[in-house]
Each structure stands twice: as C-alpha cells, then as structure tokens.
Amino acid sequence: MEAHFTEWLNLGIRWIHMITGIAWIGASFYFVWLENNLNRSNPREGLSGDLWAIHGGGIYHLEKYKLAPPKMPENLHWFKWEAYATWLSGIALMLVVYYLNPSLYLIKPGVELSPAMGIVIGFGSMIAGYVAYHLLCDSPLGKCPALLGAVLFVLIIAAAYGFSQIFSGRAAYIHVGAIIGTIMVGNVFFTIMPAQRALVKAIEDNTTPDPTLPAKGLLRSRHNNYFTLPVLFIMISNHFPSTYGSQYNWLILAGIAILAVLVRHYFNTRHDSSKYVWTLPAAALGMICLAYVTAPAHRAPSAAPVAAVEQPASETLAKVEEVGEATPAEQSSSENVAPAAGDFAKVESVIQERCTVCHSVSPSSPMFSTAPAGFVLDTPEQMKAQAAKIHAQTVATQIMPLGNITQMTQDERDLIGSWIAKGAQIN
Ligand code: HEC
C-alpha cells in the first residue's frame, strides 16, 4: 500500500514539476526570442525596439524600453514563481525518488557510501555549485563570456564524473541537472529579481536607475537560456539507459551538453548573422555519432545462434572441452566456457532470483505494488519476448537489478548474455 501511495506522490510532484518547468522555460525561450527579434530600427523616443506579432487569433504590439518607462504601469507582470515552483518541485521529486530509497536509486552498487552521506553530498553539491558559479561570474572571468562558459562546462562535467563514481548513473545525471537547475533558479532569485526590484524602485522614486543592473540580469538570463537544453535532456534521461547506464556516462553527458548548447546558439544567433548556421547540422551529426559510439558491443550476431541452436548444447560444450579450442560459434559468444543454448533452466532461476521480486504481476518487494515500468518477467515466454530489454539493462549496461539490490553476479550476467546471444531459447 505504501508503495502505491509513493507512486502517486511521485506522479503528482512530477506532473507539477513538468508544468512549472514548461511555464518557466517557455517564458525564457519567448523572452530571448523577443529580445533577438525586436525591431530596433528607428525606435520611438525612449524605446530600444518593438515587435508586432500575431498569436491565438489576435495581433500584439510589444515595446521594450531602453531603461524604464517615464511612469510605472499599474500592473507589471513578474516572472518568478515559475522558476521557484520548478525548483521546489524538483527538490521534492528528488526526495521522493532518490532520497527515500537511497540504496536502491542513489548509491552506486558496490560503493561504500552511507545513504546519509550520499544525501549530504547530493544537497551540498547543489549549494556548492551555485556558490562557485556566482563567484566565477563576478570574478574578472565574468567579463569574458566564452572563457567563462568553457570553465563552467569543465566544472560541470567534473561534477558529473565525480557523481558517476559514487552514484547510480541515473542519480549522477539528475544531480548534475540539480546543480544546473539550482544555478538557474539562483540567478533568478539572487541576481535577476534584485536587479528588477532596484529598477522598479528607481522609477518609482524618480531617480536614475543604475544601468549596470539590467545588464547583469541579462547576462544571467542568457546563461539560463543556454542551460535549458542540457537540463531538459537530463530531465528525460532516465528513460535512456544507453546514456546514463554506460561506464562513460559522464562523457556522454558532456557530448550531449555540447550539442544542446550548439542548438541553442543556432537559435540565439540566426537573426543577427549566418555565422553560426553550421551549429545546427553539426549538432545533428554529433547526435548520430553519439548513437554509434554508445552502441553496445555485439556478441554473436547472426550465424552463431543458429549453429548453437541446431546443435544440442551439451554436445557443443563437450566439444569445446575436448578440442580445447573454441570454434567460431563459441568464440563469438563468450570468453568463458559458453553456457548451453538449451540451458534455459539456469537462466530462469537466475531471473526468478534476481528480478521477479520486483518484475512480477505481484512483486514480493515491499517497495513496489505493481511491476516497475510494467515490466513483468513471470513466465518463460515473457523472458524470451523481453530478451532485448533484459540484455540492454543487465548485460550491455548493469543498471538492473536496481541498485543491484538482489546481488546479481557477473557470471549470472554473462550467462544471460550468452543465452540471449544464442537466440534466447526457452525449451
Ligand atoms: C528492486 C527492484 C528491481 C529489481 C530487483 C529489478 N528491477 Fe528492473 N526495474 C526496476 C524499476 C524500478 C524499473 C523502472 C525504472 C524507471 O524508473 O525507469 C525497472 C526497469 C527495468 C527495465 C526497463 C523496462 C522498460 O520497459 O522500460 C528492464 C528491462 C528491467 N528493469 C530489467 C530487469 C532485470 C532483467 C532484472 C533482473 C536481473 C531487474 N530488472 C531487477 C526495479 C527492479
């Protein structure tokens, strides 16, 4: 029952997180677009530009003031609760998913790290990340945006590497996302909002606003804009085990972050110049390259399984022992003595022991009230039908069993790997 309500808690918070995140990022995209598309030729007195747009059946006219309108409008819309609500719901989601079940989701299997320490590191890194970022922006480096960007990138990937050593792949990615998200919301809270408040106050007091404040706010808001696409990837990354499940997950994240920034840069610059048009195709090409470099090494693709299936497995084994040298069929399956193709009984008992506590119509694990991800391995037919997914998550990557809570051994992974390589026969 408890697992059931945790699931609904997760659902509710995740939904809110998505809604507020869309509102925040949507507004951010819109205002950067607006800024880039302002018509700045011959603006009216006191304006830096204007823009006409049609949307939802109506025509809009927007004007941007150079610094401030002569008189404060009665209703001024602020955009801040989208950001705060996204961050708060993100933290809540992190609590429900990772910090309620640290041994399952947070800590990397085999790493000696207490759950409490893991949580402290997780939280601490968000605060440390923001402080480091803020100091860097205010340092002389802040005057050199490209270099600052490069330094930030290296630091973020260093954090990803650090996390990947102690956290599960999913948790490592999410914590990088949490650092970036905290920087983004910190920018809103500590820089952009105060700058806007000072601007509004100056207008109300009829004093000249400090012109450096909006510039500072704009720089931080630009940073936020470049952070959005990498963060969006991280938010969906837990659906893609070939990224976070890899041993080199931090490098893959670095690759994807570069692509994301290239795409953002294309959209941010295309109105001013065509200097960066190459960034969009370059990002697409990079994505294809990443798909290739992350492909799992193939074991025994076509010929071997057929041969192995046709030949009774016990015979194959016996032959290997006799000859003392593997035939091509066996060579392609495993360095160890290949388990027999018909030896499904062993595979079945491994899956029953290591997987079906969770992946069953009625899981015996108290942590799940239904099969996680709807993925059921109760019958031999289901095991065969799901062989490709089993391979992806327990052989190619080792993200299952979750947190290796059921202590699956490498030999068992190899056993399942060669069973699948030989065609996943169940009789
Ligand atoms: C402690 C419980 C637990 C154990 C044990 C476990 N899993 Fe999972 N498994 C999960 C959870 C939770 C998910 C959903 C992950 C997510 O949030 O995407 C999952 C997802 C999966 C998926 C992805 C399904 C899909 O369609 O997306 C596969 C495949 C999988 N597990 C295979 C296995 C195999 C094979 C084993 C045994 C070697 C195993 N799991 C053991 C909890 C478990």
Residues whose N, C-alpha, C, O or C-beta is under 5 A from the ligand:
A	BS01	HEC	N238 R354 C355 C358 P372 A373 F375 K389 I390 Q393 T394 M400 P401 L402 I405 T406
